[in-house]
Amino acid sequence: MTQIAELSRQWQGEGGPEAWDEAWDRARELVTSRLSRFEPVGQSDWAVGPAADKVGGLATAPYILALEQRVDPAAVTRRSVEDLLRHREGETDSAIARRWEAHLENLGHDVDDESDPVAVRWRVLRTEYEPNEDLHWDDATCRRGPGLLEGLRYVLSGHVALNF
């Protein structure tokens, strides 16, 4: 098992709905196809935190969409994920994260429930990163905004070129 696959099992958490397991399996399948873009180079916060947000976002979007559309997580299209990520009129990045949280709550998750692996991962993904004044914007370690959006936008970018 690769390091990213091993770590992703920790990020997924124990238990949860069947669709949660299926969404994580799909995310692992997708990142395996582009592994060099995801494999953390070390255990530092900047290597593992962003990787967790990338894979976690890639699992959470199909989880939400699969349940709402009543399809298998593997049937969720990239276009649907991009639409869920897209700004609505007047919406900020923080508002997108709040919209995703509302989706999870509508699916029956209490985002404060410590025993719900979906809620536990969500609280990490919604973390708002403030720009570090000591880093330049073009520095790859500079993070800003909700981790979910930063991670998912990266995996959907041309740098990674995931096909699904």
N, C-alpha and C positions, 0 to 999 in steps of 0.2 A: 504494500500500500504506500502511495506517495505521501509526502509530508502534508500536502494541502488536503488530501482526502482524509488523512488522520485528523488533522485539525478541524476540518469541516464537520466531522462527527461530534467533536466537542462543541462547536459553535451551534450545531443543531439542537443539542440538548436531548435528554432522555424523555421518552413518551411523546404524547401529543397525538393529534388526529392522523389517520392514515394518509390523508392528502399532504400533510406536513412532511412525512417520511418520503412520499413520492416526489414532492417538489425538491427536496434536498437531493434525492437520488438523481433527478434530472439536472440540477445545478452541477453536481459532481461530474456527471456525464459531459456536460457542456465545457466545464473548465478543463477536463482531461484532454479534450481536443485541442486546447490552446494552453497547455500546462505551463510553458515557460513564462507566460504573462502573469501567472497567478502564484507560482511557487515562491513562498517567502524565502528570503535569503538568510534569515536569522530569526531570533526570537525577540528582537527589540519591538517596542510598541509601534514604531513606524512601519515595520515590515508585516507584522501579524495583524494589527488593527485594520489597516486598509484592505488586506486580503480578506479578513472576516466580513467587512462591509461589502466587498465585491461579491463574494459567494453567498453571503446572507441575503443581499438584495436580489440576487439571481434566483434564490429559492423562494423568497417572500412574495415577489410579484406573481409568479405562476401559482403559488398557493392561493393568494387572494382571487386571482382571475379564474382559476379552475373551479373553486367553490361557487363563485358568483355565476359563472357560465355553465356550471354543471358538466364539466369535461374533465378528463384526466390532465394532470399537470403537464405531461409530455405533449399534450395537444395544444397548449397555450402558445400562441405565435409571438414572434419578436414584435410584430406590429402592435399587438395588444399590450405588451409590456411597455413599449414606447409611448403608447397612448396613456397608460396609467401614470407614466412618469412626466408627461407633457404638462407644461404650465397652462392653466385655464386663465381666462381673462382676469388680469389684476392679481394673479396669484404669485406669491413669493415662494422661494424654496422651502421655507419653514411651513408655509401653508400646504404645500404638497405633502410634506411629512405628516401634517395634521390630518389631511384627507386620507392618507393611507391608514393612519391610526383609526379613523372613523370606519373605514372598510373592515378592519380587524374587529372592532367593537361590534359592528353589525353582523359579523360572522360568529359572535358569541364569546369573544375573548375579552377578559378583563385585563387591560394592559398593566395593571398593578399586581396581578396574581403571580407570586413567586413560584408557584408550582406548575404554571403553564409555560412550556418551552417556547411557544410562539411569542408570548408576552415578554419572556426573559430576553429573547433575541431582539424583539422589537425595541425594547428600551435601549439596547446598545445601538441599533441602527438609527434611532431618532436623535442620537447625541449630536448636538450642535458644536462644531469645531470653530473656534475663533482663530482668525489669522494670527500667526506668530510674527511680531514685528522684526524679529531677527532673521527671518527667512524671506527670500524673494519669491514672487508669485510663480516664477518658472522653476522653482526648486521642487523636485518630485516629492519631497517630504512635507510640503506645505499643504495643510488640510483646512478647508473652510466650509461652513454650512453643515447640514445634516449628513452624517456618514453614509446613510442609505443612498442619497442622491449622488454623492461624490463617487461612491463605489459602483453603483449601477450605471451611471453615465459613462464611466471608464470602460466597463465591460461591453457596453453597446457602441463604443466609439470605434473608429477605423483602426485604432492601434491593436485591438484585440480581434475584431472581425468574427464574432460568434455567429454561427449560422443555425437558426432554429425557427 
